[in-house]
Amino acid sequence: MLHFKACPKCVTGTVEHKRDSHGTYVQCLNCGFMRDLTDGISGPELTHLLAVWRNDFAAVEPESADAVA
């Protein structure tokens, strides 16, 4: 399943929800952001997780280099 413009790291990247022999994961096709997921996660739950991760990245990384003291 693809989630367009949903990457928590680069914001504009498309996130792909996949399953392989190692388990379920999401990966951004633009920047390579990747996270493992629990098996059986639904679309709405994943959308919520992506929003939470985006908030985590926004809290850690400043908007611009000018914001760094």
DSSP file (Angstrom, degrees, kcal/mol; ACC not computed):
  #  RESIDUE AA STRUCTURE BP1 BP2  ACC     N-H-->O    O-->H-N    N-H-->O    O-->H-N    TCO  KAPPA ALPHA  PHI   PSI    X-CA   Y-CA   Z-CA
    1    1 A M              0   0    0      0, 0.0    16,-3.1     0, 0.0     2,-0.4   0.000 360.0 360.0 360.0 139.7    0.0    0.0    0.0
    2    2 A L  E     -A   16   0A   0     14,-0.2     2,-0.5    12,-0.0    14,-0.2  -0.857 360.0-163.2-107.4 140.2    1.3    3.5   -0.8
    3    3 A H  E >   -A   15   0A   0     12,-2.7    12,-2.7    -2,-0.4     3,-0.8  -0.949  21.9-142.4-120.5 106.4    0.8    6.6    1.3
    4    4 A F  T 3  S-     0   0    0     -2,-0.5    10,-0.2     1,-0.2     9,-0.1  -0.471  76.1  -3.6 -77.0 138.8    1.5    9.7   -0.8
    5    5 A K  T 3  S+     0   0    0      7,-0.5    -1,-0.2    -2,-0.2     9,-0.2   0.881  99.1 119.3  49.5  46.7    3.3   12.7    0.8
    6    6 A A    <   +     0   0    0      7,-1.6     8,-0.2    -3,-0.8     6,-0.1   0.330  25.3 129.8-121.4   4.5    3.3   10.9    4.1
    7    7 A C     >  -     0   0    0      6,-1.5     4,-1.2     4,-0.2     6,-0.1  -0.450  46.5-153.1 -68.5 127.7    6.9   10.5    5.0
    8    8 A P  T  4 S+     0   0    0      0, 0.0    -1,-0.2     0, 0.0    49,-0.1   0.780  91.9  43.6 -68.7 -25.5    7.6   11.7    8.6
    9    9 A K  T  4 S+     0   0    0      1,-0.1    -2,-0.0    48,-0.1     3,-0.0   0.950 130.2  17.0 -87.1 -54.7   11.2   12.6    7.7
   10   10 A C  T  4 S-     0   0    0      1,-0.1     2,-1.8    23,-0.0    -1,-0.1   0.543  85.4-149.0 -99.2  -7.5   11.2   14.3    4.3
   11   11 A V  S  < S+     0   0    0     -4,-1.2    -4,-0.2     1,-0.2    -1,-0.1  -0.100  86.3  61.1  70.1 -36.6    7.4   15.1    4.3
   12   12 A T  S    S+     0   0    0     -2,-1.8    -7,-0.5    -6,-0.1    -1,-0.2   0.546  81.0 106.3 -96.9  -7.1    7.0   14.9    0.5
   13   13 A G  S    S-     0   0    0     -8,-0.2    -7,-1.6    -6,-0.1    -6,-1.5  -0.336  71.5-117.3 -78.0 154.5    8.0   11.3    0.1
   14   14 A T        -     0   0    0     -9,-0.2    15,-3.0   -10,-0.2     2,-0.5  -0.786  26.7-146.1 -89.2 127.3    5.7    8.4   -0.7
   15   15 A V  E     -AB   3  28A   0    -12,-2.7   -12,-2.7    -2,-0.5     2,-0.5  -0.830   7.4-152.7 -99.5 128.8    5.7    5.7    2.1
   16   16 A E  E     -AB   2  27A   0     11,-3.1    11,-1.9    -2,-0.5     2,-0.6  -0.881   3.2-150.4-104.3 129.8    5.3    2.1    1.0
   17   17 A H  E     + B   0  26A   0    -16,-3.1     2,-0.3    -2,-0.5     9,-0.2  -0.887  33.7 163.9 -99.7 114.2    3.7   -0.4    3.5
   18   18 A K  E     - B   0  25A   0      7,-2.8     7,-2.7    -2,-0.6     2,-0.4  -0.843  31.7-149.4-133.6 164.9    5.2   -3.8    2.8
   19   19 A R  E     + B   0  24A   0     -2,-0.3     5,-0.2     5,-0.2     2,-0.2  -1.000  23.6 161.0-133.8 135.2    5.6   -7.3    4.2
   20   20 A D  E >   - B   0  23A   0      3,-2.5     3,-1.2    -2,-0.4    -2,-0.0  -0.674  59.9 -70.6-135.4-166.8    8.6   -9.6    3.5
   21   21 A S  T 3  S+     0   0    0      1,-0.3     3,-0.1    -2,-0.2    -2,-0.0   0.685 130.4  52.1 -66.1 -17.1   10.1  -12.7    5.2
   22   22 A H  T 3  S-     0   0    0      1,-0.3     2,-0.3     3,-0.0    -1,-0.3   0.568 119.8 -94.9 -94.6 -11.5   11.4  -10.6    8.1
   23   23 A G  E <   -B   20   0A   0     -3,-1.2    -3,-2.5     2,-0.0    -1,-0.3  -0.884  56.8 -33.5 133.5-164.1    8.0   -9.0    8.9
   24   24 A T  E     +BC  19  37A   0     13,-0.6    13,-3.0    -2,-0.3     2,-0.3  -0.747  60.2 155.2 -99.2 142.6    6.0   -5.8    8.1
   25   25 A Y  E     -BC  18  36A   0     -7,-2.7    -7,-2.8    -2,-0.3     2,-0.4  -0.968  33.7-129.5-155.8 166.9    7.6   -2.4    7.6
   26   26 A V  E     -BC  17  35A   0      9,-2.5     9,-2.0    -2,-0.3     2,-0.3  -0.958  23.1-177.6-122.0 146.7    7.2    1.0    6.0
   27   27 A Q  E     -BC  16  34A   0    -11,-1.9   -11,-3.1    -2,-0.4     2,-0.4  -0.991  25.4-126.8-146.2 135.6    9.8    2.7    3.8
   28   28 A C  E  >  -B   15   0A   0      5,-2.7     4,-0.9    -2,-0.3   -13,-0.2  -0.670  10.6-153.1 -80.0 131.0    9.9    6.1    2.1
   29   29 A L  T  4 S+     0   0    0    -15,-3.0    -1,-0.1    -2,-0.4   -14,-0.1   0.613  92.2  47.1 -78.1 -12.4   10.6    5.8   -1.6
   30   30 A N  T  4 S+     0   0    0    -16,-0.3    -1,-0.1     3,-0.1   -15,-0.1   0.912 129.3  10.0 -93.6 -55.9   12.2    9.3   -1.6
   31   31 A C  T  4 S-     0   0    0      2,-0.1    -2,-0.1     0, 0.0     0, 0.0   0.566  95.2-114.5-108.0 -11.0   14.6    9.5    1.4
   32   32 A G     <  +     0   0    0     -4,-0.9    -3,-0.1     1,-0.2     0, 0.0   0.478  50.8 165.9  90.8   2.0   14.8    5.9    2.6
   33   33 A F        -     0   0    0     -6,-0.1    -5,-2.7     1,-0.0     2,-0.3  -0.247  15.2-176.8 -48.9 136.9   13.1    6.4    6.0
   34   34 A M  E     +C   27   0A   0     -7,-0.2     2,-0.3   -19,-0.1    -7,-0.2  -0.997  17.4 173.4-147.6 138.0   12.3    3.0    7.3
   35   35 A R  E     -C   26   0A   0     -9,-2.0    -9,-2.5    -2,-0.3     2,-0.2  -0.997  28.4-125.1-142.5 140.2   10.5    1.5   10.4
   36   36 A D  E     -C   25   0A   0     -2,-0.3     2,-0.3   -11,-0.2   -11,-0.3  -0.551  29.9-159.4 -77.9 149.5    9.5   -2.0   11.4
   37   37 A L  E     -C   24   0A   0    -13,-3.0   -13,-0.6    -2,-0.2     2,-0.2  -0.856  22.3-101.7-126.1 161.3    5.8   -2.5   12.2
   38   38 A T    >   -     0   0    0     -2,-0.3     3,-1.0     1,-0.1     2,-0.1  -0.569  50.5 -97.8 -76.7 149.2    3.9   -5.1   14.2
   39   39 A D  T 3  S+     0   0    0      1,-0.2    -1,-0.1    -2,-0.2   -20,-0.0  -0.379 104.7  30.1 -66.7 145.3    2.0   -7.6   12.0
   40   40 A G  T 3  S+     0   0    0      1,-0.3    -1,-0.2    -2,-0.1     2,-0.2   0.586  75.6 156.4  85.7  11.5   -1.6   -6.9   11.4
   41   41 A I    <   -     0   0    0     -3,-1.0    -1,-0.3     1,-0.1     2,-0.1  -0.514  33.7-137.0 -72.6 137.7   -1.5   -3.1   11.5
   42   42 A S     >  -     0   0    0     -2,-0.2     4,-2.3     1,-0.1     5,-0.2  -0.413  20.9-103.5 -92.7 169.0   -4.4   -1.5    9.6
   43   43 A G  H  > S+     0   0    0      1,-0.2     4,-2.4     2,-0.2     5,-0.2   0.923 119.6  47.1 -57.3 -50.9   -4.4    1.5    7.2
   44   44 A P  H  > S+     0   0    0      0, 0.0     4,-1.9     0, 0.0    -1,-0.2   0.874 112.0  51.3 -62.3 -36.1   -5.9    4.0    9.7
   45   45 A E  H  > S+     0   0    0      2,-0.2     4,-2.3     1,-0.2    -2,-0.2   0.900 110.6  48.8 -65.8 -39.9   -3.5    2.9   12.4
   46   46 A L  H  X S+     0   0    0     -4,-2.3     4,-2.7     2,-0.2     5,-0.2   0.901 108.0  53.8 -66.9 -40.8   -0.5    3.4   10.1
   47   47 A T  H  X S+     0   0    0     -4,-2.4     4,-1.7     1,-0.2    -1,-0.2   0.910 110.2  48.2 -59.0 -41.8   -1.8    6.8    9.1
   48   48 A H  H  X S+     0   0    0     -4,-1.9     4,-2.2     2,-0.2    -2,-0.2   0.919 110.7  50.6 -64.2 -44.3   -1.9    7.7   12.8
   49   49 A L  H  X S+     0   0    0     -4,-2.3     4,-2.8     1,-0.2     5,-0.2   0.904 108.0  52.7 -61.4 -41.9    1.6    6.3   13.4
   50   50 A L  H  X S+     0   0    0     -4,-2.7     4,-2.1     1,-0.2    -1,-0.2   0.892 109.5  49.4 -61.3 -39.4    3.0    8.3   10.5
   51   51 A A  H  X S+     0   0    0     -4,-1.7     4,-2.0     2,-0.2    -1,-0.2   0.899 111.4  48.9 -66.2 -40.6    1.5   11.5   12.0
   52   52 A V  H  X S+     0   0    0     -4,-2.2     4,-2.0     1,-0.2    -2,-0.2   0.925 111.8  48.8 -64.3 -44.3    3.0   10.7   15.4
   53   53 A W  H  X S+     0   0    0     -4,-2.8     4,-2.3     1,-0.2    -1,-0.2   0.872 108.4  54.4 -64.1 -36.3    6.5   10.1   13.8
   54   54 A R  H  X S+     0   0    0     -4,-2.1     4,-2.2     1,-0.2    -1,-0.2   0.907 108.4  49.0 -63.3 -41.3    6.2   13.3   11.9
   55   55 A N  H  X S+     0   0    0     -4,-2.0     4,-1.8     2,-0.2    -2,-0.2   0.878 109.4  52.9 -64.2 -38.1    5.6   15.2   15.1
   56   56 A D  H  X S+     0   0    0     -4,-2.0     4,-1.3     2,-0.2    -2,-0.2   0.915 110.6  46.5 -63.5 -43.1    8.6   13.5   16.7
   57   57 A F  H  X S+     0   0    0     -4,-2.3     4,-2.8     1,-0.2    -2,-0.2   0.891 111.0  52.3 -65.9 -39.4   10.8   14.5   13.8
   58   58 A A  H  < S+     0   0    0     -4,-2.2    -1,-0.2     1,-0.2    -2,-0.2   0.845 109.3  50.3 -65.6 -33.4    9.5   18.1   14.0
   59   59 A A  H  < S+     0   0    0     -4,-1.8    -1,-0.2    -5,-0.2    -2,-0.2   0.807 117.6  39.1 -74.2 -29.3   10.3   18.3   17.7
   60   60 A V  H  < S+     0   0    0     -4,-1.3    -2,-0.2    -5,-0.1    -3,-0.2   0.875 112.1  54.4 -89.3 -42.0   13.8   17.0   17.2
   61   61 A E  S  < S-     0   0    0     -4,-2.8    -1,-0.1    -5,-0.2     2,-0.0  -0.824  81.7-127.8-102.7 129.3   15.0   18.8   14.0
   62   62 A P        -     0   0    0      0, 0.0    -3,-0.1     0, 0.0     3,-0.1  -0.302  20.6-117.9 -69.6 157.7   14.7   22.6   13.7
   63   63 A E  S    S-     0   0    0      1,-0.1     2,-0.3    -5,-0.1    -2,-0.0   0.867  90.6  -0.4 -63.1 -38.8   13.0   24.1   10.7
   64   64 A S  S >  S-     0   0    0      1,-0.0     3,-1.1     0, 0.0     4,-0.3  -0.921  75.4-101.9-146.7 169.9   16.1   25.8    9.4
   65   65 A A  G >  S+     0   0    0     -2,-0.3     3,-1.1     1,-0.2    -1,-0.0   0.754 115.7  67.6 -66.6 -23.9   19.8   26.3   10.3
   66   66 A D  G 3  S+     0   0    0      1,-0.2    -1,-0.2     3,-0.1    -3,-0.0   0.757  90.2  63.7 -67.2 -24.0   18.9   29.8   11.6
   67   67 A A  G <  S+     0   0    0     -3,-1.1     2,-0.4     2,-0.0    -1,-0.2   0.679  83.8  90.7 -76.2 -15.5   17.0   28.1   14.5
   68   68 A V    <         0   0    0     -3,-1.1    -3,-0.0    -4,-0.3     0, 0.0  -0.689 360.0 360.0 -83.7 127.9   20.2   26.5   15.8
   69   69 A A              0   0    0     -2,-0.4    -1,-0.1     0, 0.0    -3,-0.1   0.458 360.0 360.0 -82.6 360.0   22.0   28.7   18.4
